[in-house]
Amino acid sequence: MLSHGFLPRPWRWSRAQTVAAAAVLCCIAGCRLGPDAPPTVAPPVASAVPSAGSPDITNDAPDLVRWWTRFGDPTVDALVARAEASNTTLAAALASVRAAYASVGSAESALWPQIGGGAQYQRAKTNIAQLAASGVKVDPYDMYAYGVGLTGWEIDLWGSVRRQVEAAQADAASQVELMRDALVSVRSQVAATYVQLRMLEAQREVLRSNIAAFSSTRDAIRARFDQGTTSGLDLARADAQVDAVEAQLPGVESAIRSTQASLAVLCGATPDDIAAMLATAGAIPEPPVAMGIGLPASLIERRADVRAAWQKAVAATATVGVAEAARLPRIILGGNFYIASNNVSGLGEIANKAYSFGPSISVPIFTGGAIDSAIAQQKALAEAALEQYRGAVLGAIGDLSASVGDFVLSRESQRRSDSAVASAKRALDIATQQFDAGVTDVTTLLDVQRSALDAENAAVEARGATAQGYIGLCRALGGGWEESQENRSTQAAADPRSAREEQQP
């Protein structure tokens, strides 16, 4: 047996050793495994969007702030405002943002210890025959206890929890971008549906005016038939033409009601709720003469769907570090402190205290390849998210190229259609005069009338297509969410922390 002189002296930390150990722990705690961000993706070059070669498109920076107000139609403005306030898709997107930020809070809570308190009462009796036989008292007894406990708290040595927070923050950011994209989409759909409604109303007016003109021609042919100067075939053809045009009216009326119902759904209302706003028929909105599209490289900053795809890639990249941290040791702290007594009065005596506290460490030794597989899976998911981002960029470029072409060609079609209407009206005036003078026959007059009707319908469709082309171009350019008050107020409602930060000096 060792004498007291040979007992080992207790270990004592020097001040330098303590500082060094703390520095090492701080360095370890500051490290984060895994990549910090996805690989850089080169922005699209200036030639990515082909030149339109038209004065309708310029290289100026697009002015997208409340772009729908450039129609100069108060009804469009009112409908968009109604949709921003009541659209169910926007409400659901806003709720998703709030849920995403709540998830950020849940992830951040893992950085801090979880401490809980509790109290307990028990009535117990020990059933030990040997103790009773030896005279030990085993009567029932009371036990009161209360205290606090530290649930197992993992020290984030390798940045696993911080990477989870990064992923949650990126997910929340992607939800914000998706909400912005939904805002752009709803505005565009409301404007496009309104234009469709005005197109249908214009077509209805064209049909009504032509029915009146065709009926007048039929009456003149009937008068000649009664006088015996024309045949029954000519009268039958005139009747058929009037009936054919009248048969188109019910279909147009049905389409008008259907479009009004769709517009009501977009506004989060019933058709009756917005009936007063649409009671008076209006003209097809006229877009601005020219539109600037800026540089393709700035498109990825304006498009909310592209920004959402990037945030998803950031989130997927952060989870790689979470998977890699599973390879390394984990240190978990736990413990409790409580006071217990056989009577209530003893709960106030510190002598009745009990406690336990200490760390535990776990090291993966053999997992059957589970950790390596999880790392490979997360890296593949990060790569897939990056490719989806690249696809979103290419999709945005393609969308803009197509929208530029649609706007330019629809504008050209409108010019040609307006010219065709003017020519058709001149031809109709000449044919009517010649018919009245007996120079031309019924067949020629009816053919010219049908051509004029077709030209007017084509002009209505062309004007509507031009307005739709402008809407599609604004949406392809990003929709103007970033400068709108609606976006700022909506984001503040989604993330209360952003509102607090804006109020700070």
C-alpha positions in Angstrom: 0.0 0.0 0.0 1.3 3.4 -0.9 2.2 5.8 1.8 0.8 9.3 1.8 4.1 10.6 0.5 3.8 8.6 -2.7 0.2 9.7 -3.5 -0.1 11.6 -6.8 -0.6 15.3 -6.4 -3.9 16.6 -7.8 -3.8 18.2 -11.2 -3.9 22.0 -11.2 -4.4 24.1 -14.3 -2.1 27.0 -14.7 -3.4 30.3 -16.0 -1.6 29.9 -19.3 -3.0 26.4 -19.8 -6.5 27.6 -19.0 -6.2 30.4 -21.6 -4.8 28.0 -24.2 -7.6 25.5 -23.6 -10.2 28.2 -23.9 -8.7 29.5 -27.1 -8.7 26.0 -28.6 -12.3 25.4 -27.7 -13.2 28.8 -29.2 -11.4 28.0 -32.4 -13.1 24.6 -32.6 -16.5 26.1 -31.8 -16.0 28.7 -34.6 -15.4 26.1 -37.3 -18.1 25.0 -39.7 -17.8 21.9 -41.9 -18.9 21.8 -45.5 -18.9 24.5 -48.2 -20.0 28.0 -47.2 -21.9 28.7 -50.5 -22.8 27.1 -53.8 -20.3 27.4 -56.6 -20.5 30.7 -58.5 -22.6 30.7 -61.6 -21.6 33.1 -64.4 -24.4 35.7 -65.1 -25.9 35.7 -68.6 -24.1 37.8 -71.2 -25.6 40.7 -73.0 -26.2 38.7 -76.2 -28.3 36.1 -74.3 -31.5 37.9 -75.3 -31.5 38.5 -79.1 -32.0 42.1 -80.2 -35.6 42.8 -81.1 -34.6 45.2 -83.9 -37.7 47.3 -83.1 -38.3 50.8 -81.7 -40.8 49.2 -79.4 -38.0 47.6 -77.3 -35.0 49.6 -75.9 -32.0 48.7 -73.8 -33.0 51.2 -71.1 -33.6 49.8 -67.6 -37.1 48.7 -67.3 -39.5 50.8 -65.2 -41.6 48.1 -63.5 -42.9 50.0 -60.4 -46.7 49.5 -60.6 -46.4 48.8 -64.3 -50.2 48.1 -64.7 -51.0 51.8 -63.9 -49.5 52.7 -67.3 -52.6 51.3 -68.9 -54.3 54.4 -67.5 -57.4 52.4 -66.5 -58.6 52.9 -62.9 -60.5 49.6 -63.0 -57.3 47.7 -63.5 -55.7 49.6 -60.6 -58.7 48.8 -58.3 -58.8 45.1 -59.2 -55.0 44.7 -58.6 -55.4 46.4 -55.2 -58.3 44.1 -54.4 -56.3 41.0 -55.3 -53.3 42.2 -53.3 -55.5 42.4 -50.2 -57.7 39.4 -50.6 -56.1 36.8 -53.0 -56.0 33.4 -51.4 -52.8 32.4 -53.1 -51.0 35.4 -51.7 -52.4 34.7 -48.2 -51.2 31.1 -48.4 -47.7 32.3 -49.5 -47.6 34.7 -46.7 -48.5 32.0 -44.2 -45.7 29.8 -45.7 -43.2 32.6 -45.1 -44.3 32.9 -41.4 -43.9 29.2 -41.0 -40.5 29.3 -42.6 -39.3 32.0 -40.2 -40.7 30.0 -37.3 -38.5 27.1 -38.4 -35.5 29.5 -38.3 -36.4 30.2 -34.7 -36.6 26.5 -33.9 -33.2 25.8 -35.5 -31.6 28.7 -33.6 -33.0 27.4 -30.3 -30.6 24.4 -30.6 -27.7 26.9 -30.1 -28.8 27.4 -26.5 -29.3 25.1 -23.5 -32.9 23.9 -22.8 -33.6 24.3 -19.1 -36.9 23.1 -17.6 -38.4 23.1 -14.1 -40.7 20.7 -12.3 -42.1 19.5 -9.1 -43.1 16.0 -7.9 -45.0 14.3 -5.1 -44.9 10.5 -4.3 -46.5 8.3 -1.7 -44.2 5.2 -1.5 -43.7 2.0 0.5 -40.6 -0.2 0.3 -41.4 -3.9 0.2 -38.2 -5.5 1.4 -38.8 -8.5 3.7 -35.2 -8.8 4.9 -35.1 -5.2 6.0 -38.3 -5.6 7.8 -37.0 -8.7 9.5 -33.9 -6.9 10.7 -36.0 -4.1 12.3 -35.7 -1.5 9.5 -38.9 0.6 9.3 -40.6 0.1 5.9 -43.8 2.0 6.5 -45.2 4.1 3.7 -43.6 7.6 3.4 -44.1 10.8 1.4 -41.6 12.4 -0.9 -41.7 16.0 -2.2 -39.3 17.4 -4.7 -38.8 20.3 -7.1 -35.9 21.5 -9.2 -34.5 22.4 -12.6 -32.9 20.2 -15.3 -30.7 20.8 -18.3 -31.8 18.7 -21.2 -29.0 17.2 -23.2 -27.3 20.2 -24.9 -24.9 19.5 -27.6 -22.0 21.9 -27.9 -21.8 22.9 -31.5 -18.1 22.1 -32.0 -18.2 21.4 -35.7 -20.9 23.9 -36.8 -23.7 21.3 -37.4 -26.3 23.4 -35.6 -25.1 26.6 -37.3 -25.3 24.9 -40.7 -28.9 23.9 -39.8 -29.6 27.5 -39.0 -28.1 28.6 -42.3 -30.3 26.1 -44.1 -33.4 27.3 -42.3 -32.6 30.9 -43.0 -32.1 30.1 -46.7 -35.3 28.2 -46.8 -37.1 31.2 -45.2 -35.5 33.5 -47.8 -36.7 31.2 -50.6 -40.2 31.3 -49.2 -40.0 35.1 -49.3 -38.9 35.0 -52.9 -41.7 32.6 -53.7 -44.2 35.0 -52.1 -42.8 37.8 -54.3 -43.2 35.5 -57.3 -46.8 34.8 -56.3 -47.4 38.6 -56.0 -46.0 39.1 -59.5 -48.1 36.2 -60.8 -51.3 37.4 -59.3 -50.9 40.9 -60.5 -50.2 39.7 -64.0 -53.1 37.3 -64.0 -55.5 40.0 -62.8 -54.3 42.3 -65.5 -54.4 39.6 -68.2 -57.8 38.4 -67.2 -59.1 42.0 -67.3 -57.7 42.5 -70.8 -59.4 39.2 -71.8 -62.7 40.5 -70.5 -62.4 43.8 -72.4 -61.5 41.9 -75.5 -64.7 39.8 -75.2 -66.8 42.8 -74.6 -65.3 44.5 -77.7 -66.0 41.4 -79.7 -69.6 41.5 -78.5 -70.0 45.1 -79.6 -68.5 44.2 -83.0 -71.0 41.3 -83.4 -73.9 43.5 -82.4 -73.0 46.3 -84.8 -72.5 43.8 -87.6 -75.8 42.1 -86.8 -77.5 45.5 -87.2 -75.6 46.1 -90.5 -76.4 42.6 -91.8 -80.0 42.9 -90.8 -80.3 46.2 -92.7 -78.8 44.6 -95.8 -81.2 41.7 -95.4 -84.1 44.1 -95.2 -83.0 45.8 -98.4 -82.7 42.4 -100.2 -86.1 41.4 -98.9 -87.6 44.6 -100.3 -86.1 43.8 -103.7 -87.3 40.2 -103.4 -90.8 41.5 -102.8 -90.5 43.7 -105.9 -89.3 40.7 -107.8 -85.9 42.2 -108.7 -83.8 39.6 -106.8 -84.0 35.8 -106.2 -84.9 33.8 -103.2 -81.4 32.5 -103.1 -80.0 36.0 -102.4 -82.6 36.4 -99.6 -81.7 33.0 -98.1 -78.0 33.8 -98.1 -78.7 37.1 -96.3 -80.8 35.3 -93.7 -78.1 32.7 -93.2 -75.4 35.4 -92.7 -77.5 37.2 -90.0 -78.2 33.9 -88.3 -74.6 32.9 -88.3 -73.4 36.1 -86.7 -76.3 36.0 -84.1 -75.3 32.4 -83.2 -71.9 33.7 -82.0 -73.3 36.0 -79.4 -74.3 33.4 -76.8 -70.8 31.9 -76.8 -69.2 35.4 -76.3 -71.7 36.1 -73.5 -70.8 32.8 -71.8 -67.1 33.6 -72.1 -67.7 37.0 -70.6 -69.4 35.5 -67.5 -66.7 32.9 -67.2 -63.9 35.5 -67.3 -65.7 37.7 -64.7 -65.9 34.6 -62.4 -62.1 34.0 -62.9 -61.4 37.6 -62.2 -63.5 37.4 -59.0 -61.5 34.4 -57.8 -58.2 36.2 -58.4 -59.5 39.1 -56.3 -60.6 36.7 -53.5 -64.2 37.6 -54.0 -67.5 36.4 -55.7 -68.7 37.8 -59.0 -71.3 39.8 -57.2 -68.6 41.5 -55.1 -66.9 43.0 -58.1 -69.9 43.4 -60.3 -70.1 47.1 -59.7 -66.4 47.5 -60.8 -67.2 45.9 -64.1 -70.7 47.2 -64.7 -69.5 49.7 -67.3 -67.8 48.2 -70.4 -64.5 49.8 -71.1 -61.9 49.8 -73.9 -59.1 47.4 -74.2 -56.2 48.9 -72.2 -53.5 50.4 -74.3 -49.9 49.7 -73.2 -47.0 52.1 -73.5 -45.5 52.7 -76.9 -42.0 51.4 -76.0 -40.5 49.2 -73.3 -37.0 49.0 -71.8 -35.6 45.6 -71.0 -32.2 46.4 -69.5 -29.3 43.9 -69.5 -29.8 40.1 -69.1 -27.3 40.1 -66.2 -29.7 42.2 -64.1 -32.5 39.8 -64.8 -31.4 37.3 -62.1 -31.7 40.0 -59.5 -35.2 41.0 -60.6 -36.7 37.6 -61.1 -38.1 36.3 -57.8 -38.3 32.7 -59.0 -34.6 32.8 -59.9 -33.8 34.3 -56.5 -35.8 31.5 -54.8 -33.9 28.9 -56.7 -30.6 30.3 -55.5 -31.7 30.3 -51.9 -32.8 26.7 -52.2 -29.3 25.9 -53.5 -27.8 27.8 -50.5 -30.0 25.7 -48.1 -29.0 22.4 -49.8 -25.3 23.4 -49.6 -25.6 24.1 -45.9 -26.9 20.7 -45.2 -23.7 19.1 -46.5 -21.9 20.5 -43.4 -24.6 19.0 -41.2 -24.0 15.6 -42.7 -20.2 15.9 -42.5 -20.3 16.8 -38.8 -21.9 13.4 -38.0 -18.4 11.9 -38.5 -16.9 13.6 -35.6 -17.3 13.3 -31.8 -20.3 14.9 -30.1 -20.1 16.5 -26.6 -23.5 16.8 -24.8 -24.0 18.5 -21.5 -26.7 17.5 -19.1 -27.6 17.8 -15.4 -30.2 18.7 -12.8 -30.6 20.4 -9.5 -33.4 19.6 -7.1 -34.5 19.7 -3.4 -36.3 16.7 -2.0 -37.8 16.1 1.4 -40.3 13.8 3.2 -42.3 16.8 4.3 -43.3 20.1 2.8 -41.4 22.2 5.3 -38.1 20.6 4.3 -38.4 22.0 0.7 -37.0 25.2 1.9 -33.8 23.8 3.3 -30.8 23.9 1.1 -29.3 20.9 3.0 -31.9 18.7 1.2 -30.4 19.6 -2.2 -29.1 17.1 -4.8 -27.6 17.7 -8.2 -25.7 16.1 -11.0 -24.0 17.7 -14.0 -21.4 16.6 -16.5 -20.6 16.1 -20.2 -21.0 12.9 -22.2 -19.1 12.2 -25.4 -20.1 9.9 -28.3 -17.9 8.9 -31.2 -19.2 7.1 -34.3 -17.1 3.9 -34.7 -19.0 1.8 -37.1 -22.2 2.9 -38.8 -22.3 0.5 -41.8 -21.6 3.4 -44.2 -24.7 5.4 -43.1 -22.7 8.6 -42.5 -20.9 8.4 -45.9 -24.1 7.7 -47.6 -25.8 10.6 -46.0 -22.9 12.9 -47.0 -23.1 11.7 -50.6 -26.8 12.2 -50.6 -26.6 15.8 -49.4 -23.9 16.6 -51.9 -26.0 15.2 -54.7 -29.0 17.2 -53.5 -26.9 20.4 -53.4 -25.7 19.7 -56.9 -29.3 19.1 -58.0 -30.4 22.4 -56.4 -27.6 24.2 -58.2 -28.6 22.7 -61.5 -32.2 23.8 -60.8 -30.9 27.3 -60.3 -29.1 27.2 -63.6 -32.3 26.0 -65.2 -34.2 28.8 -63.6 -31.7 31.3 -65.0 -32.0 29.8 -68.5 -35.8 29.7 -68.1 -35.9 33.3 -67.3 -33.7 34.2 -70.3 -36.0 32.1 -72.6 -39.1 33.6 -71.0 -37.8 37.2 -71.6 -36.7 36.4 -75.2 -40.2 34.9 -76.0 -42.0 37.8 -74.3 -39.9 40.4 -76.2 -40.9 38.6 -79.5 -44.5 38.4 -78.5 -44.7 42.1 -77.6 -43.0 43.3 -80.8 -44.9 41.0 -83.1 -48.3 41.7 -81.5 -47.6 45.5 -81.9 -46.8 44.9 -85.6 -50.0 42.8 -85.9 -52.0 45.5 -84.3 -50.7 48.1 -86.8 -51.5 45.8 -89.7 -54.9 44.9 -88.3 -55.9 48.6 -87.9 -54.9 49.2 -91.5 -56.9 46.1 -92.6 -60.0 47.5 -90.8 -59.6 50.8 -92.5 -59.3 49.1 -95.9 -62.3 46.8 -95.2 -64.5 49.8 -94.3 -63.6 51.6 -97.5 -64.4 48.4 -99.5 -67.7 48.0 -97.6 -68.7 51.7 -98.4 -67.9 51.1 -102.1 -69.7 47.8 -102.2 -72.8 49.3 -100.5 -72.9 52.3 -102.9 -72.6 50.0 -105.9 -75.3 47.6 -104.5 -77.6 50.6 -103.9 -76.9 51.8 -107.5 -77.5 48.3 -108.9 -73.9 48.0 -110.1 -72.9 45.0 -108.0 -74.7 41.9 -106.9 -75.8 40.6 -103.5 -73.0 38.0 -103.4 -70.3 40.7 -103.6 -71.9 42.8 -100.9 -72.3 39.9 -98.5 -68.7 38.8 -99.1 -67.4 42.3 -98.4 -69.5 42.5 -95.2 -68.1 39.2 -93.9 -64.5 40.4 -94.7 -65.2 43.6 -92.7 -66.5 41.6 -89.8 -63.4 39.4 -89.9 -61.1 42.4 -90.0 -62.8 44.0 -87.0 -62.5 40.8 -85.0 -58.8 40.4 -85.9 -58.2 44.0 -84.8 -59.8 43.4 -81.5 -57.7 40.3 -81.0 -54.6 42.2 -82.0 -55.2 45.0 -79.6 -55.8 42.5 -76.8 -52.6 40.6 -77.8 -50.6 43.8 -77.6 -51.8 44.4 -74.1 -51.2 40.8 -73.1 -47.7 41.0 -74.6 -47.0 44.0 -72.4 -48.2 42.1 -69.4 -46.1 39.1 -70.2 -43.1 41.2 -70.8 -43.4 42.9 -67.4 -43.8 39.6 -65.8 -40.8 38.1 -67.6 -38.7 41.1 -66.5 -39.5 40.5 -62.8 -42.8 42.2 -62.2 -41.5 45.1 -60.2 -41.9 43.6 -56.7 -38.7 45.0 -55.3 -39.7 48.7 -55.3 -43.3 48.3 -54.3 -44.7 49.3 -50.9 -46.8 46.2 -51.0 -43.7 44.0 -51.0 -42.2 45.9 -48.1 -45.3 45.7 -46.0 -45.9 42.1 -46.9 -42.3 41.1 -46.0 -42.5 43.0 -42.7 -45.7 41.1 -41.9 -44.1 37.8 -42.7 -40.9 38.4 -40.7 -41.4 40.6 -37.7 -37.6 40.8 -37.2 -37.2 42.7 -40.5 -39.7 45.3 -39.3 -37.7 45.8 -36.0 -34.4 46.1 -37.9 -35.9 48.8 -40.1 -37.0 50.8 -37.1 -33.5 50.7 -35.5 -31.3 53.8 -36.2 
